[in-house]
Amino acid sequence: MLEETGTKVSISTVKQVLYRHNLKGRSARKKPLLQNRHKKARLRFATAYGDKDHTFWRNVLWSDETKIELFGHNDHRYVWRIKGEVCKPKNTIPTVKHGGGSIMLWWCFPAGGTGALHKIDGIMRQENYVDILKQHLKTSVGKLKLGRKWVFQMDNDPKHTSQVVAKCLKDNKVKVFEWPSQRPDLNPIENVWAELKKHVRARRPTNLTQLHQLCQEEWALWKATQKV
């Protein structure tokens, strides 16, 4: 626009003016694409649950699935090395295509302990999810002594919100925790998954059978430290 008026301004001058106004160049952060209905749902969620005390949150049974790769694509670690040893095995992280295979796990837990950890064989469909709920949900609630006021949290994956799953939950009188679509990462189980993956990868599993075994061992160790 300035050039169209015949005014010439150098790039450095423009930068200096921006800096004086406390504007700095940064890479834009990536955030989920939110439509108005998503924003309204988030506002309803915050309004409904923002003032709940700890007694309510202790009765929420959180759940989630995660994929754990044998050789994760995002693994990183720091090494001390000298010049010329950048490619030595001790200074590298082995990678293979597609992560070397993976396993899928489902887990649930409340504030006071840990529920079941279930390995999902193959692709999980809504029927498989119903089987998981029938096998582990009420059993976990009983072992964790959640009482009558517990609510079940799950995300809005189509498998979770299908009519088959909804009927199963209704027939078993399970109260489902409202969860907005495109929700922020409010589920504390995400932090547990991150810790589980970190501890398992530190033990360097070499095949999928061992990967599952180490997941079970680390889960059992973590469970042993919890007080229900």
N, C-alpha and C positions, 0 to 999 in steps of 0.2 A: 504493500500500500504506500509505503514511503517512497519507493522507487518510482511509482506512478506519478508522484508529485514532484519528482526531480530531486528528492532528498536522498543522499547516500549516507548510510550508516554501516560501520564495520561490525562484523560478528562479535568481536571482542567488546565493543561498546555496548551492544545489546546484552551480552552476558553480564557486564559490570552493573548495568541498570537492574537486571533481574536479581543479582546477588544482593544489591543494596535493599531490595524489597523482600529479602529473605526467601527468594525462590531458588530452588536448587533442582538440577536435572536428576531424575531418578527413574529406574525402570518401573513401569506400571505393575501393580500387584494384580494377580489373577484371582478373581472372585466368581462364584457361581452366578450365572445369568438369572436374575430375579425378575419375574413379572409381578404386576400389581397384586395378583392373588397370592403369590408367595409372600410378599411383604405384609399383606393383611393377615395371613396365617401366622407369620412370625410375631406380629403385634398381638394377636389374640393369645398366642402361646405365652408370651412374656407377661401379658396382663393377668392371665389365669394362674400362672405358676410362679411368678416372680416373688410373691410374698409367702410362699409355702415354707414352713419351718422344717427342721431336720427330721422331725418325726414322720413327715410325709415322704421325704426323699429316702429314708431308711426302708420304706416299704415298696420301693420301686425295684422290680426285677429287670435288670438291663440285659439285652441280648444282641448278638451280632454274629456275622460270619466274616471270615477273613481267609485270604489265600497266602500260604507261606511257601516261597520258592526254595528249592534246594540251594541254588546259588542266586541270591537276590541281585537284581540289577542296580539297586541303589546302595549297596554296601560300600562303606568307606572306612578307612582307618589311617592313622598317621604312622609313618615309619621314619626312623633315623637312618640315613644312608649317605654314602660318600659318592663323589663324582665317578661316573662310569658303572654304577651298580643299580641303575634305575630299573633294569629288567630282570634282576636276579629274583628267583622264586620267593625269597624271604621278604622282598620289597614289593610284591605284586599281590593282587587279589584275583584268583582264577575265575573266569567267566565262561559260560557256555550259552549256546542259543536257547532261547525260551526259558532261561533260568534253570535248565536241567530238570525240569518237571516240578510239580508242586502238589501240595495237599490242601484241602479245604476243611476248615474247622468251624464249628458252631459252639458258642459258649453263652452261658447266662450267669449273672451274679448280682446280688444286692450289696448294700453297704457293709453288711455284717459277715460276709463270707463268700464262698465260691460255689456256684452250681455246677452242672454237668459240662464236660468238654466232650464234644462229639465229632468224630471224623466223618465227613461226607464223602461217600464213594460215588464217583462219576459226577454228572451234571445234576445239580439240585433242582428239582421241579416242585410244584406246589404239593404234590402227593408225598414227596420225600419230606417236605417241611412239616406236613401234618404228622407224619410218623415220628419225627424228632420231638414235636410238641407232646404227642401222646406218651412217648417213652421217657422224656426227661422233665417236662414242665412241673407237673404236680409232685413228682418225686423230689425235685430240687426244692420246691416250696416247703414240703414236709420236713426235709432234712435241715433246712435253714430256719425253720420255725418262724415263718413270716406272719402267721396269723391270718385274719380274715380281711384285712384292709389292703392287702398287697395289690399292686397293679403291674401289668406286664408291658414292657417297652419293646418295640421293634420298629425298624424303619419302614419306609413306604415302597420297598421293593415290590414289584407286581406279584411275586410269589407270596409275599406276606399278606397282601391286601385282597387276594383272590377270594371268591365266594366259598370255595372249599375250606380254606383256612378260617374264614370268618365264621362259618357254620361250626367248625371244630371248637373254636374258642367260645362261641355262644353256648354250645351244648355242654361244655365243661365249666360254664359260668366264670369265665376268665375276663376280668376287666382290663381293657387295653388302654394304655397311656396314649393320649393324643400326641401325635408327632407330626409337625408340619413338613410338607415337601420342601426340597432344597434347603433343608434345615442346616444351621451351623453345626459344627462338630461339638455337640453338647454331651454326647454319650461318653461317659468315663471309661467304657470298655475299650475305646480307641487307645487310651494310654496303656492299658493292660496288654493289648495286642502288641504295641510297640516294644514294651519291656520283654514280653515273651519271645518275640522275634530276635531281639538283641541277644538275649541269653542263649537261645538255641544256636544262633549263627556263631557265637563265640566258641561253641563246642565242635564246630566244623563237621556236620553230618556229611556222609559220603554217598548215601542213597536215600530213597524216599521212605523205606522202612525205618531206617535209623532216624530220619527226620521226624517221623511221627512218634517214635519212641522217645526221643529227646523232648518233644513238645509235651508228652505225657509226664515225663520226669520233672520238667521245669514247672509244669502246672501243679503237680503234686507237692513240690517243694514250696511253692507260693501258697498253696492251700493250707499247708501245715503251719504256716505263720499267721493265718487268719484266725480270729476269734469270732465265733458265731454267737 
